[in-house]
Amino acid sequence: MTSRLSHAKNDHARARAWIRLAINEMSLESYATVLTQDAALLRDCYAAEAFMADPECNTMLQTLLAGLSFTITFDLQVC
């Protein structure tokens, strides 16, 4: 997937492009699960008060993403 993000020139553009690709591949839920299960990665990448660092918010995120992947098919274009 990284090679398809080569046109994104800054962190925000890469994040948006990565999210679009993950949604199109219907794998955003599994990526989020892997990310939120790695406590060391969360500590390194997010502030302690961040949404992603909060276990309760992670549970809510997983529930929302699971529902999204079953109900909507995406074909977003990366600009």
C-alpha positions in Angstrom: 0.0 0.0 0.0 2.9 2.4 0.8 3.9 2.6 -2.9 0.5 3.9 -3.8 0.9 6.8 -1.3 4.0 8.2 -3.0 2.1 11.2 -4.4 1.2 12.3 -0.8 3.8 14.9 0.2 3.0 15.5 3.9 1.7 13.6 6.9 -1.8 14.8 6.6 -2.1 13.9 2.9 -0.6 10.4 3.6 -3.0 9.9 6.4 -6.0 10.8 4.2 -4.8 8.7 1.4 -4.1 5.7 3.7 -7.6 6.0 5.2 -9.2 6.1 1.7 -7.2 3.0 0.6 -8.0 1.1 3.7 -11.7 1.9 3.3 -11.7 0.9 -0.3 -9.9 -2.4 0.6 -12.5 -3.0 3.4 -9.6 -3.4 5.8 -9.9 -0.2 8.0 -11.4 -2.2 10.8 -8.6 -4.8 10.9 -5.9 -2.1 10.6 -7.5 -0.2 13.5 -7.7 -3.4 15.6 -4.0 -4.1 15.0 -3.1 -0.5 15.9 -5.1 -0.4 19.1 -3.9 -3.7 20.4 -0.3 -2.5 20.3 0.1 -0.6 23.6 3.7 0.4 22.9 2.8 1.8 19.5 -0.1 3.8 20.9 2.2 5.3 23.6 4.8 6.2 21.0 2.3 7.7 18.5 -0.4 9.3 20.6 -0.7 11.6 23.6 -2.1 9.9 26.7 -5.3 11.9 26.3 -5.8 11.1 22.6 -8.9 9.3 21.4 -6.8 6.4 20.0 -5.1 6.0 23.4 -8.3 5.6 25.3 -9.4 1.9 25.6 -13.1 2.8 25.9 -12.9 4.9 22.7 -11.1 2.1 20.9 -14.0 -0.2 21.7 -16.4 2.3 20.3 -14.3 2.8 17.2 -14.1 -1.0 16.6 -17.9 -1.2 16.9 -18.5 1.7 14.5 -16.0 0.4 12.0 -17.5 -3.1 12.1 -20.9 -1.8 11.3 -19.5 0.4 8.5 -17.8 -2.4 6.7 -20.9 -4.5 6.6 -23.3 -1.8 5.4 -21.4 0.4 2.9 -19.2 -0.4 -0.1 -16.8 2.4 -0.9 -15.0 3.4 -4.1 -13.2 6.6 -3.0 -10.7 8.1 -5.4 -7.3 9.2 -4.0 -6.7 12.7 -5.3 
